[in-house]
Amino acid sequence: MIRGTWQAPQRRSRYEDLSSTIREAFALARGNVERVREILNDKGHTVPYSTLTRIVRDLELREDRKKRAGSYTFGPGEEAQHDTSPHQVVIGGTKVKAQCAGLVLAYSRRLYIQYYPVFTRFEARVFLDRAFRYMDGACPRCTIDNSSVIVAHGSGPDADIAPEMVRFGEIFGVGFVPHAVGDANRSARIERSFWYVESNFLAGRTFSDWHDLNEQAIRWCTTVANEKVKRSLGMSPEGAYVMEKPYLTPLPPYIPPVYQTFSRCVDTEGYVAVDTNRYSAPERLTGTEVEVHKLWDRVEIFYKNQKVASHPRLMDRRETKVTAAGHHEPLHRVRTYEGPCSEEKVLVGQHEWLDTFVEGLKKRSSGRGVRSLRRLLDLKRTYPLEAFEKATVEALHYGLFDLARLEQMILSHVAGDFFSEDEP
């Protein structure tokens, strides 16, 4: 008797005959399995949804099957990765959209981030300058995305980098290389960091202004992100950075400041315009052509190679004027006087009643009361002193400081004392 292994006969699925129908329905429904199920029901074929999805997998109708993936490995000092991501941040109690710029060393995963209202080539140079300083060195290759901020033409490794960014990279010995379109995994080191920034750094934090935001971002990178132990490294990025630091390209002895240059004419109000805001220039330069340097945090004005003005740069305001002290004189110059006027000096110091009347008159007059005191002095000089004194004392008794009424009272005393009312 021959002994062998018994195998159960394979049962034929009752849905195998529907393979061609399912293929046609799948193409018609554009890959929507639920719609395929409805089409089959209309044709009198009832197939459970779970069974239908299994048949779709067996027939390999979907093209998005997972494939084996590799990994990128980098040596120390070989590559850095740079990218940006839009984030919602709370600045001054208001939620605003900010561009988070990040740079990470591919070997040690040491991270540096900063935030900007917008991200142009100017902000890119500002950020990379600070990032290389933070890393105390640079890698010869910096992988970037294909945005037009750094790329001038084309895409992928064969793209043309903007000339000003090429010159900027030469200062630090860095070449910018865009990854291939659709190959986001090529810059996964920096891509993964943005999720960590949103879920850790921004969570529960508010900021007073952009400077406060970026200062806190640097502290977070130094004390949290770069000190946390990563399983892929077996140590913290800061620990791995110690091993990578000797392989970085050293910073140049002198790093020129990052700025944009504009040629502006000082307008008739004494200002130059930069990014919708206006900054004052000395009044003597009105109508003159000047050179304006826009730095990240300042706006500087030069005339004949001499710096004539420096202002803090406004980054989150529009249509705003910034005026430095001493740049503009008042349009209507009003000479300021101090102390008593000459009329007051003549009136006071002779009679106590007159001093009292002058003091009350000044309280009821604007400024130093020059016009009123001048009129009072004219009355004193025009009429007899006795009549002037009687009328003034009487006016003080009743709290009367109307000089027209005072003159009438003086005239009444003059008429009664010096003229006979009974004479024809």
Buried (B, 14 or more C-beta within 10 A) or exposed (E): EEEEEEEEEEEEEEBEEBEEBBBEBBEEBEEEBEBBBEBBEEEEBEBEEEEBBEBBEEEEBEEEEEEEEEEEEBEBBBBBBBBBBEBEBBBEEEEBEBBBBBBBBBBBBBBBBBBBEEBEBBBBBBBBBBBBBBBEBBBBBBBBBBEEBBBBEEBBEEBEBBEBBBEBBEBBBBEBBBBEEEEEEBBBBBBEBBEBBBEBBBEEEBBEEBEEBBEBBBEBBBEEBBEEEEEEEEBBBBBBBEEBBEBBBEBEEEEEEBBBEBEBBBEEEBBBBBBEBBBBBBEEBBEEEBBBBBBBEBBBBBBEEEEBBEBEBBBEEEEEEBBBEEBBEEEEEEEEEEEBBEBBEBBBEEBEEBBBBBEBBBEEBEEBBBBBBBBBBEBBEEBEEEBBBBBBBBBBEEEBBEBEEBBEBBEBBBEEEEEEEEEE
